Amino acid sequence: MEGEKTWLQKFGRRKKLDLNRMMETKLNRTLHTSGLTIIGVSAIVGSGIYVLTGEIIHDVAGNATTVAQLLSAFVCMMTALCYSEMSSLIPRAGSCYTYTYVCLGEFMGFISGWNILFDHMIVVAMLGRAWSSYLDSMIGNAIKIWIIENIGSIEPVS
């Protein structure tokens, strides 16, 4: 039929924005610049800086530690600029999901939303591993020794 869309065209449909109603929301806006800054800094500080960075730099970067830190700072700055551009273009809740849905379509927004979920799952697993390793080292590797004695060691596959 002439008026029906194919399934491929349905995946590419985009959300239309009403510029007059864009800022309307039922949610109270209580998070301001200082709160966002504190959330961002607290997400970076902790396991990411104090636990894992030392291991990675020791094992991977070696003598190029300064270059690795400067490159990391540059990448973080570019990411922050990208997110600030997205949030200024479409000032609604939804992070990059909303931006992708509006600009690239429903299917890409769906992929972007699940990508955010997987990213958070990986970060939680990484932080859990880092903190448990840190705690184990503080108590003299008691957990590691107990696991090796009672469960056994896992040899790396080569």
N, CA and C atoms as an extended XYZ file, in Angstrom:
474
Properties=species:S:1:pos:R:3:atomname:S:1:resname:S:1:resid:I:1 pbc="F F F"
N         0.839       -1.176        0.000 N   MET     1
C         0.000        0.000        0.000 CA  MET     1
C         0.881        1.236        0.000 C   MET     1
N         0.325        2.284       -0.516 N   GLU     2
C         1.119        3.487       -0.734 CA  GLU     2
C         1.422        4.246        0.549 C   GLU     2
N         0.510        4.294        1.512 N   GLY     3
C         0.700        5.093        2.711 CA  GLY     3
C         1.464        4.388        3.826 C   GLY     3
N         1.618        3.064        3.726 N   GLU     4
C         2.281        2.320        4.789 CA  GLU     4
C         3.794        2.394        4.646 C   GLU     4
N         4.461        2.385        5.792 N   LYS     5
C         5.922        2.409        5.808 CA  LYS     5
C         6.438        0.994        5.987 C   LYS     5
N         7.595        0.724        5.423 N   THR     6
C         8.234       -0.574        5.623 CA  THR     6
C         8.845       -0.620        7.005 C   THR     6
N         9.221       -1.808        7.456 N   TRP     7
C         9.823       -1.947        8.791 CA  TRP     7
C        11.144       -1.197        8.866 C   TRP     7
N        11.869       -1.092        7.764 N   LEU     8
C        13.131       -0.365        7.763 CA  LEU     8
C        12.896        1.140        7.935 C   LEU     8
N        11.844        1.657        7.326 N   GLN     9
C        11.519        3.073        7.488 CA  GLN     9
C        11.028        3.372        8.908 C   GLN     9
N        10.379        2.398        9.548 N   LYS    10
C         9.925        2.597       10.924 CA  LYS    10
C        11.105        2.693       11.885 C   LYS    10
N        12.187        1.950       11.601 N   PHE    11
C        13.372        2.042       12.454 CA  PHE    11
C        14.015        3.420       12.371 C   PHE    11
N        13.878        4.096       11.261 N   GLY    12
C        14.515        5.385       11.075 CA  GLY    12
C        13.666        6.576       11.442 C   GLY    12
N        12.452        6.337       11.962 N   ARG    13
C        11.605        7.491       12.285 CA  ARG    13
C        12.230        8.305       13.411 C   ARG    13
N        12.036        9.591       13.318 N   ARG    14
C        12.642       10.520       14.272 CA  ARG    14
C        11.573       11.198       15.108 C   ARG    14
N        12.000       11.609       16.267 N   LYS    15
C        11.102       12.321       17.171 CA  LYS    15
C        11.064       13.787       16.745 C   LYS    15
N         9.884       14.329       16.631 N   LYS    16
C         9.717       15.739       16.294 CA  LYS    16
C         9.716       16.556       17.579 C   LYS    16
N        10.480       17.627       17.585 N   LEU    17
C        10.549       18.484       18.764 CA  LEU    17
C         9.691       19.721       18.556 C   LEU    17
N         8.877       20.009       19.558 N   ASP    18
C         8.106       21.246       19.570 CA  ASP    18
C         8.925       22.252       20.380 C   ASP    18
N         9.516       23.206       19.690 N   LEU    19
C        10.415       24.148       20.352 CA  LEU    19
C         9.713       24.984       21.412 C   LEU    19
N         8.415       25.199       21.275 N   ASN    20
C         7.673       25.986       22.261 CA  ASN    20
C         7.468       25.209       23.557 C   ASN    20
N         7.386       23.883       23.459 N   ARG    21
C         7.114       23.055       24.636 CA  ARG    21
C         8.338       22.267       25.090 C   ARG    21
N         9.496       22.553       24.548 N   MET    22
C        10.684       21.747       24.831 CA  MET    22
C        11.071       21.777       26.304 C   MET    22
N        10.947       22.891       26.957 N   MET    23
C        11.394       23.018       28.339 CA  MET    23
C        10.325       22.594       29.348 C   MET    23
N         9.118       22.252       28.887 N   GLU    24
C         8.065       21.817       29.794 CA  GLU    24
C         8.363       20.412       30.289 C   GLU    24
N         8.251       20.212       31.581 N   THR    25
C         8.454       18.895       32.165 CA  THR    25
C         7.692       18.800       33.469 C   THR    25
N         7.324       17.585       33.834 N   LYS    26
C         6.647       17.378       35.110 CA  LYS    26
C         7.658       17.209       36.237 C   LYS    26
N         8.918       17.066       35.888 N   LEU    27
C         9.969       16.878       36.883 CA  LEU    27
C        10.463       18.222       37.401 C   LEU    27
N        10.774       18.280       38.684 N   ASN    28
C        11.344       19.494       39.260 CA  ASN    28
C        12.824       19.553       38.936 C   ASN    28
N        13.284       20.700       38.507 N   ARG    29
C        14.705       20.881       38.210 CA  ARG    29
C        15.408       21.340       39.482 C   ARG    29
N        16.078       20.408       40.136 N   THR    30
C        16.732       20.725       41.399 CA  THR    30
C        18.243       20.596       41.320 C   THR    30
N        18.771       20.060       40.240 N   LEU    31
C        20.213       19.870       40.098 CA  LEU    31
C        20.793       21.055       39.338 C   LEU    31
N        21.744       21.737       39.972 N   HIS    32
C        22.342       22.916       39.367 CA  HIS    32
C        23.809       22.646       39.046 C   HIS    32
N        24.519       23.667       38.615 N   THR    33
C        25.901       23.515       38.176 CA  THR    33
C        26.798       22.924       39.257 C   THR    33
N        26.659       23.383       40.477 N   SER    34
C        27.515       22.855       41.548 CA  SER    34
C        27.237       21.381       41.799 C   SER    34
N        25.978       20.984       41.779 N   GLY    35
C        25.629       19.582       41.976 CA  GLY    35
C        26.148       18.700       40.851 C   GLY    35
N        26.009       19.172       39.612 N   LEU    36
C        26.526       18.411       38.471 CA  LEU    36
C        28.036       18.273       38.533 C   LEU    36
N        28.717       19.345       38.958 N   THR    37
C        30.176       19.296       39.079 CA  THR    37
C        30.595       18.283       40.128 C   THR    37
N        29.904       18.270       41.263 N   ILE    38
C        30.225       17.326       42.328 CA  ILE    38
C        29.980       15.894       41.869 C   ILE    38
N        28.898       15.645       41.150 N   ILE    39
C        28.626       14.298       40.645 CA  ILE    39
C        29.713       13.871       39.662 C   ILE    39
N        30.110       14.763       38.767 N   GLY    40
C        31.149       14.432       37.796 CA  GLY    40
C        32.485       14.139       38.436 C   GLY    40
N        32.873       14.970       39.401 N   VAL    41
C        34.157       14.756       40.080 CA  VAL    41
C        34.122       13.473       40.903 C   VAL    41
N        33.004       13.205       41.565 N   SER    42
C        32.933       11.981       42.371 CA  SER    42
C        32.920       10.733       41.508 C   SER    42
N        32.415       10.834       40.278 N   ALA    43
C        32.451        9.683       39.377 CA  ALA    43
C        33.872        9.398       38.907 C   ALA    43
N        34.688       10.440       38.802 N   ILE    44
C        36.062       10.271       38.329 CA  ILE    44
C        36.985        9.863       39.466 C   ILE    44
N        36.845       10.524       40.603 N   VAL    45
C        37.706       10.248       41.748 CA  VAL    45
C        37.256        8.940       42.396 C   VAL    45
N        38.163        8.244       42.996 N   GLY    46
C        37.836        6.975       43.647 CA  GLY    46
C        38.634        5.868       43.008 C   GLY    46
N        37.939        4.827       42.654 N   SER    47
C        38.629        3.678       42.058 CA  SER    47
C        39.284        4.035       40.740 C   SER    47
N        38.639        4.873       39.967 N   GLY    48
C        39.187        5.221       38.663 CA  GLY    48
C        40.553        5.868       38.732 C   GLY    48
N        40.750        6.765       39.683 N   ILE    49
C        42.036        7.459       39.771 CA  ILE    49
C        42.984        6.750       40.723 C   ILE    49
N        42.507        6.431       41.912 N   TYR    50
C        43.420        5.999       42.955 CA  TYR    50
C        43.757        4.515       42.938 C   TYR    50
N        42.939        3.690       42.347 N   VAL    51
C        43.202        2.254       42.380 CA  VAL    51
C        43.682        1.749       41.030 C   VAL    51
N        42.911        1.974       39.998 N   LEU    52
C        43.231        1.358       38.707 CA  LEU    52
C        44.273        2.110       37.896 C   LEU    52
N        44.349        3.420       38.037 N   THR    53
C        45.293        4.188       37.228 CA  THR    53
C        46.724        3.774       37.505 C   THR    53
N        47.062        3.561       38.760 N   GLY    54
C        48.421        3.140       39.093 CA  GLY    54
C        48.775        1.800       38.473 C   GLY    54
N        47.835        0.847       38.512 N   GLU    55
C        48.084       -0.463       37.909 CA  GLU    55
C        48.283       -0.346       36.408 C   GLU    55
N        47.422        0.391       35.747 N   ILE    56
C        47.504        0.515       34.292 CA  ILE    56
C        48.790        1.220       33.885 C   ILE    56
N        49.127        2.297       34.568 N   ILE    57
C        50.340        3.029       34.212 CA  ILE    57
C        51.581        2.180       34.479 C   ILE    57
N        51.573        1.433       35.557 N   HIS    58
C        52.721        0.582       35.869 CA  HIS    58
C        52.880       -0.527       34.832 C   HIS    58
N        51.747       -1.146       34.445 N   ASP    59
C        51.813       -2.294       33.543 CA  ASP    59
C        51.877       -1.915       32.072 C   ASP    59
N        51.283       -0.796       31.677 N   VAL    60
C        51.158       -0.477       30.256 CA  VAL    60
C        51.993        0.726       29.844 C   VAL    60
N        51.842        1.857       30.540 N   ALA    61
C        52.465        3.098       30.075 CA  ALA    61
C        53.952        3.161       30.380 C   ALA    61
N        54.338        2.724       31.551 N   GLY    62
C        55.760        2.743       31.904 CA  GLY    62
C        56.320        4.146       31.950 C   GLY    62
N        57.328        4.396       31.125 N   ASN    63
C        57.996        5.690       31.129 CA  ASN    63
C        57.168        6.807       30.494 C   ASN    63
N        56.137        6.462       29.772 N   ALA    64
C        55.303        7.458       29.105 CA  ALA    64
C        54.105        7.857       29.970 C   ALA    64
N        54.277        7.848       31.279 N   THR    65
C        53.186        8.152       32.203 CA  THR    65
C        52.621        9.546       31.973 C   THR    65
N        53.481       10.532       31.807 N   THR    66
C        53.017       11.907       31.603 CA  THR    66
C        52.230       12.027       30.308 C   THR    66
N        52.713       11.406       29.254 N   VAL    67
C        52.011       11.440       27.971 CA  VAL    67
C        50.651       10.754       28.098 C   VAL    67
N        50.609        9.625       28.809 N   ALA    68
C        49.347        8.908       28.991 CA  ALA    68
C        48.341        9.749       29.773 C   ALA    68
N        48.797       10.449       30.817 N   GLN    69
C        47.906       11.292       31.610 CA  GLN    69
C        47.402       12.482       30.792 C   GLN    69
N        48.271       13.097       30.000 N   LEU    70
C        47.852       14.226       29.158 CA  LEU    70
C        46.867       13.779       28.089 C   LEU    70
N        47.097       12.620       27.487 N   LEU    71
C        46.179       12.091       26.486 CA  LEU    71
C        44.819       11.787       27.116 C   LEU    71
N        44.842       11.216       28.307 N   SER    72
C        43.601       10.925       29.024 CA  SER    72
C        42.842       12.212       29.353 C   SER    72
N        43.553       13.241       29.787 N   ALA    73
C        42.911       14.525       30.093 CA  ALA    73
C        42.285       15.137       28.836 C   ALA    73
N        42.980       15.030       27.703 N   PHE    74
C        42.454       15.562       26.443 CA  PHE    74
C        41.179       14.826       26.034 C   PHE    74
N        41.176       13.502       26.149 N   VAL    75
C        39.995       12.717       25.784 CA  VAL    75
C        38.820       13.064       26.700 C   VAL    75
N        39.075       13.222       27.993 N   CYS    76
C        38.016       13.606       28.934 CA  CYS    76
C        37.446       14.983       28.598 C   CYS    76
N        38.322       15.914       28.216 N   MET    77
C        37.871       17.254       27.860 CA  MET    77
C        36.995       17.219       26.604 C   MET    77
N        37.388       16.448       25.601 N   MET    78
C        36.597       16.343       24.373 CA  MET    78
C        35.238       15.697       24.649 C   MET    78
N        35.216       14.693       25.508 N   THR    79
C        33.952       14.048       25.875 CA  THR    79
C        33.033       15.037       26.583 C   THR    79
N        33.596       15.823       27.492 N   ALA    80
C        32.789       16.828       28.196 CA  ALA    80
C        32.223       17.861       27.217 C   ALA    80
N        33.010       18.267       26.239 N   LEU    81
C        32.519       19.225       25.247 CA  LEU    81
C        31.407       18.622       24.395 C   LEU    81
N        31.535       17.355       24.031 N   CYS    82
C        30.477       16.695       23.256 CA  CYS    82
C        29.175       16.631       24.044 C   CYS    82
N        29.254       16.240       25.321 N   TYR    83
C        28.045       16.173       26.141 CA  TYR    83
C        27.450       17.554       26.369 C   TYR    83
N        28.282       18.584       26.521 N   SER    84
C        27.725       19.921       26.713 CA  SER    84
C        27.037       20.416       25.444 C   SER    84
N        27.576       20.058       24.278 N   GLU    85
C        26.915       20.433       23.028 CA  GLU    85
C        25.569       19.721       22.900 C   GLU    85
N        25.544       18.431       23.214 N   MET    86
C        24.282       17.688       23.126 CA  MET    86
C        23.240       18.259       24.078 C   MET    86
N        23.651       18.559       25.295 N   SER    87
C        22.671       19.042       26.274 CA  SER    87
C        22.196       20.454       25.963 C   SER    87
N        23.002       21.229       25.255 N   SER    88
C        22.538       22.570       24.892 CA  SER    88
C        21.629       22.532       23.663 C   SER    88
N        21.810       21.559       22.779 N   LEU    89
C        20.941       21.457       21.603 CA  LEU    89
C        19.550       20.942       21.962 C   LEU    89
N        19.498       19.956       22.845 N   ILE    90
C        18.230       19.376       23.256 CA  ILE    90
C        18.215       19.348       24.780 C   ILE    90
N        17.737       20.417       25.413 N   PRO    91
C        17.809       20.519       26.881 CA  PRO    91
C        16.696       19.749       27.588 C   PRO    91
N        16.672       18.445       27.410 N   ARG    92
C        15.695       17.594       28.075 CA  ARG    92
C        16.413       16.439       28.747 C   ARG    92
N        15.722       15.775       29.652 N   ALA    93
C        16.296       14.607       30.307 CA  ALA    93
C        16.434       13.481       29.281 C   ALA    93
N        17.463       12.673       29.428 N   GLY    94
C        17.607       11.528       28.543 CA  GLY    94
C        19.000       11.333       28.010 C   GLY    94
N        19.913       12.223       28.311 N   SER    95
C        21.315       12.065       27.937 CA  SER    95
C        21.453       11.892       26.429 C   SER    95
N        22.391       11.053       26.032 N   CYS    96
C        22.646       10.900       24.599 CA  CYS    96
C        21.545       10.092       23.918 C   CYS    96
N        20.712        9.360       24.681 N   TYR    97
C        19.593        8.645       24.072 CA  TYR    97
C        18.656        9.618       23.362 C   TYR    97
N        18.278       10.692       24.046 N   THR    98
C        17.361       11.664       23.454 CA  THR    98
C        17.970       12.327       22.233 C   THR    98
N        19.229       12.706       22.342 N   TYR    99
C        19.916       13.343       21.212 CA  TYR    99
C        19.971       12.406       20.013 C   TYR    99
N        20.326       11.148       20.248 N   THR   100
C        20.415       10.183       19.154 CA  THR   100
C        19.046        9.912       18.558 C   THR   100
N        18.016        9.798       19.399 N   TYR   101
C        16.668        9.545       18.924 CA  TYR   101
C        16.183       10.679       18.025 C   TYR   101
N        16.448       11.906       18.436 N   VAL   102
C        15.995       13.057       17.656 CA  VAL   102
C        16.787       13.174       16.352 C   VAL   102
N        18.097       12.977       16.406 N   CYS   103
C        18.948       13.226       15.236 CA  CYS   103
C        19.054       12.031       14.286 C   CYS   103
N        19.147       10.825       14.814 N   LEU   104
C        19.427        9.660       13.968 CA  LEU   104
C        18.278        8.676       13.857 C   LEU   104
N        17.282        8.803       14.712 N   GLY   105
C        16.126        7.929       14.585 CA  GLY   105
C        15.959        6.995       15.768 C   GLY   105
N        14.821        6.277       15.720 N   GLU   106
C        14.418        5.448       16.843 CA  GLU   106
C        15.354        4.257       17.066 C   GLU   106
N        15.756        3.584       16.023 N   PHE   107
C        16.614        2.405       16.175 CA  PHE   107
C        17.976        2.781       16.758 C   PHE   107
N        18.580        3.858       16.249 N   MET   108
C        19.875        4.280       16.774 CA  MET   108
C        19.733        4.783       18.218 C   MET   108
N        18.602        5.392       18.552 N   GLY   109
C        18.347        5.788       19.932 CA  GLY   109
C        18.241        4.569       20.837 C   GLY   109
N        17.596        3.521       20.344 N   PHE   110
C        17.493        2.263       21.082 CA  PHE   110
C        18.883        1.675       21.336 C   PHE   110
N        19.722        1.644       20.301 N   ILE   111
C        21.091        1.131       20.441 CA  ILE   111
C        21.870        2.000       21.429 C   ILE   111
N        21.717        3.305       21.346 N   SER   112
C        22.416        4.224       22.236 CA  SER   112
C        21.988        4.028       23.687 C   SER   112
N        20.707        3.837       23.931 N   GLY   113
C        20.214        3.606       25.283 CA  GLY   113
C        20.777        2.321       25.887 C   GLY   113
N        20.798        1.240       25.106 N   TRP   114
C        21.373       -0.010       25.603 CA  TRP   114
C        22.881        0.102       25.771 C   TRP   114
N        23.534        0.893       24.940 N   ASN   115
C        24.972        1.117       25.093 CA  ASN   115
C        25.273        1.797       26.427 C   ASN   115
N        24.438        2.748       26.826 N   ILE   116
C        24.607        3.409       28.124 CA  ILE   116
C        24.456        2.393       29.253 C   ILE   116
N        23.453        1.509       29.139 N   LEU   117
C        23.236        0.487       30.165 CA  LEU   117
C        24.444       -0.444       30.273 C   LEU   117
N        24.964       -0.916       29.142 N   PHE   118
C        26.132       -1.798       29.163 CA  PHE   118
C        27.353       -1.078       29.716 C   PHE   118
N        27.498        0.193       29.392 N   ASP   119
C        28.611        0.978       29.918 CA  ASP   119
C        28.551        1.039       31.442 C   ASP   119
N        27.381        1.293       31.980 N   HIS   120
C        27.230        1.352       33.438 CA  HIS   120
C        27.499       -0.008       34.078 C   HIS   120
N        27.081       -1.095       33.430 N   MET   121
C        27.341       -2.425       33.980 CA  MET   121
C        28.841       -2.713       34.015 C   MET   121
N        29.561       -2.333       32.984 N   ILE   122
C        31.008       -2.550       32.950 CA  ILE   122
C        31.695       -1.711       34.022 C   ILE   122
N        31.264       -0.480       34.186 N   VAL   123
C        31.862        0.389       35.206 CA  VAL   123
C        31.622       -0.181       36.605 C   VAL   123
N        30.416       -0.671       36.876 N   VAL   124
C        30.134       -1.248       38.191 CA  VAL   124
C        30.995       -2.489       38.427 C   VAL   124
N        31.158       -3.330       37.418 N   ALA   125
C        32.001       -4.517       37.564 CA  ALA   125
C        33.455       -4.113       37.799 C   ALA   125
N        33.928       -3.108       37.072 N   MET   126
C        35.302       -2.653       37.243 CA  MET   126
C        35.524       -2.081       38.647 C   MET   126
N        34.585       -1.274       39.122 N   LEU   127
C        34.728       -0.696       40.456 CA  LEU   127
C        34.642       -1.756       41.546 C   LEU   127
N        33.777       -2.746       41.369 N   GLY   128
C        33.696       -3.837       42.334 CA  GLY   128
C        34.992       -4.623       42.401 C   GLY   128
N        35.574       -4.888       41.241 N   ARG   129
C        36.853       -5.594       41.193 CA  ARG   129
C        37.965       -4.757       41.821 C   ARG   129
N        37.975       -3.481       41.547 N   ALA   130
C        39.027       -2.611       42.081 CA  ALA   130
C        38.934       -2.488       43.595 C   ALA   130
N        37.721       -2.246       44.098 N   TRP   131
C        37.575       -2.083       45.543 CA  TRP   131
C        37.838       -3.385       46.293 C   TRP   131
N        37.396       -4.511       45.741 N   SER   132
C        37.663       -5.777       46.425 CA  SER   132
C        39.148       -6.095       46.417 C   SER   132
N        39.841       -5.794       45.334 N   SER   133
C        41.291       -5.987       45.280 CA  SER   133
C        41.998       -5.064       46.273 C   SER   133
N        41.517       -3.837       46.367 N   TYR   134
C        42.097       -2.869       47.298 CA  TYR   134
C        41.878       -3.308       48.743 C   TYR   134
N        40.659       -3.759       49.058 N   LEU   135
C        40.353       -4.241       50.400 CA  LEU   135
C        41.208       -5.462       50.739 C   LEU   135
N        41.342       -6.384       49.771 N   ASP   136
C        42.151       -7.579       49.993 CA  ASP   136
C        43.609       -7.229       50.271 C   ASP   136
N        44.136       -6.246       49.565 N   SER   137
C        45.531       -5.857       49.809 CA  SER   137
C        45.689       -5.187       51.177 C   SER   137
N        44.639       -4.525       51.668 N   MET   138
C        44.709       -3.880       52.981 CA  MET   138
C        44.707       -4.900       54.118 C   MET   138
N        44.111       -6.068       53.896 N   ILE   139
C        44.060       -7.088       54.954 CA  ILE   139
C        45.065       -8.205       54.695 C   ILE   139
N        46.105       -7.912       53.929 N   GLY   140
C        47.195       -8.860       53.732 CA  GLY   140
C        46.881       -9.997       52.780 C   GLY   140
N        46.076       -9.760       51.764 N   ASN   141
C        45.692      -10.754       50.763 CA  ASN   141
C        45.027      -11.986       51.379 C   ASN   141
N        44.296      -11.802       52.467 N   ALA   142
C        43.630      -12.918       53.139 CA  ALA   142
C        42.560      -13.554       52.250 C   ALA   142
N        41.834      -12.757       51.506 N   ILE   143
C        40.785      -13.281       50.633 CA  ILE   143
C        41.407      -14.099       49.508 C   ILE   143
N        42.447      -13.590       48.901 N   LYS   144
C        43.122      -14.289       47.804 CA  LYS   144
C        43.694      -15.620       48.284 C   LYS   144
N        44.336      -15.602       49.445 N   ILE   145
C        44.925      -16.820       49.994 CA  ILE   145
C        43.840      -17.847       50.311 C   ILE   145
N        42.723      -17.398       50.905 N   TRP   146
C        41.632      -18.314       51.227 CA  TRP   146
C        41.059      -18.936       49.962 C   TRP   146
N        40.854      -18.131       48.913 N   ILE   147
C        40.293      -18.648       47.659 CA  ILE   147
C        41.236      -19.658       47.032 C   ILE   147
N        42.531      -19.375       47.003 N   ILE   148
C        43.490      -20.307       46.405 CA  ILE   148
C        43.535      -21.612       47.196 C   ILE   148
N        43.481      -21.535       48.527 N   GLU   149
C        43.542      -22.740       49.357 CA  GLU   149
C        42.264      -23.570       49.283 C   GLU   149
N        41.101      -22.921       49.243 N   ASN   150
C        39.825      -23.658       49.318 CA  ASN   150
C        39.170      -23.914       47.970 C   ASN   150
N        39.367      -23.053       47.005 N   ILE   151
C        38.727      -23.206       45.713 CA  ILE   151
C        39.733      -23.609       44.640 C   ILE   151
N        40.877      -22.989       44.666 N   GLY   152
C        41.916      -23.301       43.688 CA  GLY   152
C        42.264      -22.076       42.864 C   GLY   152
N        43.345      -22.195       42.172 N   SER   153
C        43.841      -21.091       41.350 CA  SER   153
C        43.363      -21.259       39.915 C   SER   153
N        43.120      -20.152       39.273 N   ILE   154
C        42.756      -20.179       37.853 CA  ILE   154
C        43.985      -19.772       37.060 C   ILE   154
N        44.462      -20.695       36.257 N   GLU   155
C        45.635      -20.414       35.452 CA  GLU   155
C        45.231      -19.664       34.200 C   GLU   155
N        45.975      -18.631       33.827 N   PRO   156
C        45.641      -17.901       32.600 CA  PRO   156
C        45.830      -18.768       31.360 C   PRO   156
N        44.934      -18.612       30.407 N   VAL   157
C        45.011      -19.361       29.153 CA  VAL   157
C        45.985      -18.653       28.231 C   VAL   157
N        46.932      -19.406       27.690 N   SER   158
C        47.893      -18.765       26.780 CA  SER   158
C        47.694      -19.172       25.358 C   SER   158
